Amino acid sequence: MGNYLRSTKIVSALVMIFLVTSAALAIFIILFGDFDGAEVKILLSAVAFCGCGILSLPGLNLIERGTFKSIGKVAAGASGLFLVLVLFLIWSGDVVSENLYFKVTATVFVIGISSNHSALLLLSRSKNKVVSGCKWATISLIIVVTLMLIYIVWGEDLPEALHRPLAVIVILDVLGTLSLPALNRFMGKHK
């Protein structure tokens, strides 16, 4: 458990370092650069490290707490894999035209976002049944949205009959995510 505790602190420190580095590089490139390929690649790489580091934090927190470790590992692992895929894209050139590469990268991104979204909700420790029900209902909606998005990535198109239900599910997902902290504050009891 100590290693995961350290990994959360290390990732947080690295995110801060990359944010400061990104800002310094952006200022330098704007003032003195000519926006050639290498400068832009370095800047995009720093932004990718920051974004994926921030994305991985909910999963790492679950691992650190020792609860829902499998979801935490999927969340942190998907964030790391997405970072590798994005860095490969940045530094190798035009692989976006590769349909399989795009589909794999998009799938890993969707899994990374949804698993870390779920991990963030699982950090709530309320024993209140209403709060817990809202949390699990929202996580269920996240899973449905994830499966539908993966279907869209790998399939040709989402059938028109599913457009409206997907929009409704996304709205309910957002509602559950935004209402959970308020519910937890007013009804939940922390451990």
N, C-alpha and C positions, 0 to 999 in steps of 0.2 A: 504494500500500500504506500510505503514511503517513496518508491520510485514514481508512482503516478502523481503523488503530491508534488514532487519536484518537477515532473513533466508539465504540470499546469502552470507552475511559476516560470519555468523556462520558456514555454510557449508565450505566456503573457509578456515576458521581458523581450523575447524576439519580436513580437508584434510591435511593441513600443520602439525598438531599435529600427525595424523596417519602416514604421510610420515616419520617424524622424529622418531616416535615410531617404525615403521617397520624397518627403517635402524638400530636403536639401537638394536632391537630384533634380526635382522639378524646377526649383528656383534657379539652379545653375544652368539647366538646359534652356529655360526661358530667357535668361539674361545673356548667356554666352554660347549656347549650343546652336547647332544647325539642324537638329532633329534628324540626324542620320540614323541608320538602322541600329547601330550598337547602342546609342544613347536611349532610344525608344525601348529597345529590348531590355536594357538594364532597369529602366523605370517601370516597365510592365512587370518584370520579374519581382521587383520590390513590392509592387501593388498586389501581385498574386500571393506572395508570402504573407503579407498583412491580411488579405481577405481570407485566405484559407486558415491562417492561424486563428483569427477571430471566429471563423466558422467552427473550428474544432473545439473551442472552449467548453460548450455545454456537454459534449461527449466526454471530454477529459474530466470535467467536474463529476459526472456520474461515476466514472471509474474511480476517481479519488474518494468519493463517498462510500464506495463499495456496494452501491445499489444499482440495479439494472445494468450490471457491467457489460453484458452482451450488447445492449443498445449503445452504450458508451463506446465500446470498441468498434462497432459498425460506424458510428458517427465520426469518431476520430480517424478511423481507417479510410473512410470514404473521402473525408476532407484532405487527408494526405495523398491519396491516390489522385484526386482531382488536381491537386497542386502539381504533381508529377506530370500529368497529362497536359496541363496548361503550360508548364515550363517547356515541355517538349514541343508544343505548338509554337510558343514564342521563339524558341531558338532554332528549330529545325526548318521553319518555312511554311509553305502552303500545304498543310495536311488537312485543312478544312474541307477541301474538295473530296477527300476520302470519306465516303459515306459511312463506312464502318467505324472509322475513328471518331467522326462526329457523333454517331449513335452511342458509342461506348462512353465518350466524354460527357454527353448530355445525360445519359443514364446515371453515371457516377455523380454528376452534379445534383440531379434530382434526389438521389438517395442521400447524398451528403446534407442537402438542405433539409429534407424531411426527417432524417434521423436526428439531426441536431435540433430541429424544431421540437421534435418529440422529447429529446433529452432535456431541453430547456423547460418544457412543461413538467417533466418528471422530477425536476428539482424542487417543485412544490411539495411540501410535506404535510399538508393538512390531513387531519383524520375525519373531517366533516364529510358526510356522505354526499351532500350536494356538490361540494367542491371537487371531491374525488370523482363523482359521476360526470361532472363537466370536463374534468381533465381527461378521463378515459374516452368520453364521447369525442372530444376534440382530437385525441390521438387516433381514434378510429377513422375520423374524417381525413386526417393527414394521410393515413394509409391508403384510403380510397383515392384521394387526389394523386398520390404518388403512383399508384398502379395505373391510373388513367393517363398521367403524363408519360409514363414509360410506354404505355400502349401507343400514344401519339408519336413518340420518338421512333419506335420500332415499326409501327404500322404505317399505313399510307395516310390516313386521315381519321379523325374521330367522327363516327357517324353523326349526322346532323341531329338526330333524335337525342344524342347525349350532350349537346352543347349547353342547353339550359340546365339540365341536372348537374353538370360539372360546375357551372357558374353558381348555382345554389349551394352546392357542397363547399365550394371555395369561400363563399360569403359566410356560411355557418362555421367553417374552420377559422376564419378571421375573427368572427364574433366570439367563439369559444376561447381563442388565444387572448383576445383583448379583455374579455370579461373575467378570465380566471384570476388575475391578480386582485381585482376588485372583490370578487367572491371570496377569495382567500382572506382578504383583509377584514371583511365584514362578518364572515361566517366561519372561517377556518381557525383551527387551533394548531399551533406549531408544536413539534416535539420538544 
